[in-house]
Amino acid sequence: MSQITQTTMQQSQRTAPALREHTRRKPPFNVILLDDNDHTYEYVIDMLQRLFALEPERAFELACEVDTLGRVAVATTTFELAELRRDQIHTFGRDWRIPRCQGSMSATIEPVLQ
């Protein structure tokens, strides 16, 4: 091995740990479902089961929480998936059980406070 190659290898071994990048996780985001008076419990439960694959009992709990508190986190995930889930809620459609209902429920995304 030449002197130049050996010196270069020694230098790279010394600096390699300093150059290593730490893996950073993407910050999580909550998908927040917002309450309104234009959707029934049945609608909310059905939507949560279809979009988030929730068990009926869990979907009912979240429906009660959004009705009581006005908002509920229905998922915590990456920013990109949170955007997709929010958009799916927005495009789920109107509640045919309530004639005045004009469209889907509202949702937003928020960073998880740490």
C-alpha positions as CSV (number, residue, x, y, z in Angstrom):
1,M,0.0,0.0,0.0
2,S,1.4,3.4,-0.9
3,Q,2.1,6.0,1.7
4,I,-0.6,8.3,0.2
5,T,-3.3,5.7,0.3
6,Q,-2.4,4.7,3.9
7,T,-2.5,8.3,5.1
8,T,-5.8,8.9,3.3
9,M,-7.3,5.8,5.0
10,Q,-6.1,6.9,8.4
11,Q,-7.6,10.4,7.9
12,S,-11.0,9.0,6.8
13,Q,-11.1,6.7,9.7
14,R,-10.5,9.6,12.1
15,T,-13.1,11.9,10.5
16,A,-15.8,9.2,9.7
17,P,-17.6,9.5,13.0
18,A,-17.8,13.3,12.7
19,L,-19.3,13.0,9.2
20,R,-22.0,10.5,10.2
21,E,-25.4,11.9,10.0
22,H,-27.9,11.2,12.7
23,T,-31.2,9.8,11.5
24,R,-33.9,12.3,12.3
25,R,-37.5,11.2,12.6
26,K,-40.1,13.3,10.9
27,P,-42.2,15.1,13.5
28,P,-45.6,13.6,14.0
29,F,-48.9,15.3,13.1
30,N,-52.4,14.8,14.5
31,V,-55.4,14.6,12.2
32,I,-58.1,16.6,14.0
33,L,-61.8,16.0,13.3
34,L,-63.9,19.0,14.0
35,D,-67.5,18.8,15.3
36,D,-70.6,20.2,13.6
37,N,-74.3,19.8,13.8
38,D,-74.8,18.6,10.3
39,H,-73.6,15.0,10.7
40,T,-75.0,12.1,12.7
41,Y,-73.2,9.7,14.9
42,E,-73.8,7.0,12.4
43,Y,-72.1,9.1,9.7
44,V,-69.0,9.8,11.9
45,I,-68.7,6.1,13.0
46,D,-69.1,4.9,9.4
47,M,-66.5,7.4,8.1
48,L,-64.0,6.5,10.9
49,Q,-64.4,2.8,10.2
50,R,-64.0,3.1,6.5
51,L,-61.1,5.7,6.4
52,F,-59.2,4.6,9.5
53,A,-60.1,0.9,9.8
54,L,-61.3,1.4,13.4
55,E,-63.4,-1.0,15.3
56,P,-67.0,0.1,15.9
57,E,-66.4,0.7,19.6
58,R,-63.4,2.9,19.0
59,A,-65.2,4.8,16.3
60,F,-68.1,5.4,18.7
61,E,-65.8,6.6,21.4
62,L,-64.2,9.2,19.0
63,A,-67.7,10.3,17.8
64,C,-68.7,10.9,21.4
65,E,-65.5,12.8,22.1
66,V,-65.8,15.1,19.0
67,D,-69.4,15.8,20.0
68,T,-68.5,16.6,23.6
69,L,-65.2,18.5,23.1
70,G,-65.7,19.9,19.6
71,R,-62.6,18.2,18.2
72,V,-60.7,14.9,18.5
73,A,-57.4,13.5,17.2
74,V,-58.3,10.6,15.0
75,A,-54.8,9.7,13.9
76,T,-51.2,10.6,14.6
77,T,-48.8,10.1,11.7
78,T,-46.3,11.8,9.3
79,F,-47.2,15.1,7.7
80,E,-47.8,13.6,4.3
81,L,-50.1,10.9,5.5
82,A,-51.9,13.4,7.8
83,E,-52.6,15.6,4.8
84,L,-54.0,12.5,2.9
85,R,-56.2,11.5,5.8
86,R,-57.5,15.1,6.2
87,D,-58.3,15.2,2.5
88,Q,-60.1,11.9,2.7
89,I,-62.3,13.3,5.5
90,H,-63.0,16.3,3.4
91,T,-64.1,14.2,0.4
92,F,-66.0,11.5,2.3
93,G,-69.3,13.1,1.2
94,R,-72.5,14.4,2.8
95,D,-74.6,12.8,5.4
96,W,-77.7,11.7,3.6
97,R,-79.5,11.3,7.0
98,I,-79.7,15.0,7.5
99,P,-81.3,17.0,4.6
100,R,-79.5,20.3,5.4
101,C,-76.1,18.6,5.3
102,Q,-74.2,20.1,2.4
103,G,-70.9,18.1,2.5
104,S,-68.3,16.3,4.5
105,M,-67.0,17.0,8.0
106,S,-64.1,19.3,8.6
107,A,-60.7,18.3,9.7
108,T,-57.3,19.9,10.1
109,I,-53.8,18.8,10.9
110,E,-51.6,20.0,13.7
111,P,-48.1,19.1,14.9
112,V,-47.9,17.0,18.0
113,L,-46.7,19.1,20.9
114,Q,-43.7,17.6,22.5
